[in-house]
């Protein structure tokens, strides 16, 4: 799963990524709420730990927000 963060304009966008694993892993290009347990791939602080892994216990598909670029 990837989330784009934009501070000023698209040119400064950065991504936050997490790998979702489990029996109910989300489909590509869907909006979801996920609950689960964080487990690093490798030793924290090393490239082998990236991206972090979330072992999903529940995955609930939700409707796309009316304004997906809302300010948080």
N, C-alpha and C positions, 0 to 999 in steps of 0.2 A: 504494500500500500504506500502511496506517495502523496504527500501534501505539499503544495507550493505555498511559499510565504513571500509576499511582495510588500516591501516597506514603502517604496516611493513609486516605482514604475516597473514594468516587466523586465527591464534591463538588470535590475538588482534582485530578481527572484532567486530564492534558494529552495532546496527541497529537503524534506524530512522523510526518510524511508524506514519501513519496518516490514519484515517478512511475516506473513500470517500463515500459521500451520494449524491443521486440525481437520476434523471431519466436515466442518461447515465453513471451510475457507471461502472467502468472498469471490464472486465472479469478477472478471475484468470490467472496468468502467462502471461500477455500481457504487452507490452511496450506502455506507453501513455504519452501524454502531457495533463495536467488538469488545467483548469482555474476555479476559484470559490471564495467563501467567507469563511474565517476561522471563526469557532465558537467553543469555548471551550465547552466540555461536562459538566463540573462542574466549581466550583470556582478555578481559577488559583492558583497554588501552592499546591493543594491537589490532592491525588491520583484519585479522581473522575473526574478530568479534563483530564486524560490520557486514550486512546490516543487522540490527538487533532482531530477535525472533520473538513473536507473541504466539504462544500456543493457545488457540481460541477455545473457549468453553461455550460461548454463545456468539453468534453472528446474526444480527437483525438488519435486514435490508430496510432502508428508509428512503423517503422521497427526496429528490434533489431540492436543496433550498431555493427559494425564489430568487435570492441574491447570493450565489455561492462565493462571491468576493467581498462579503460583508466584513466590516472592521471588527476585530476582536480585542 
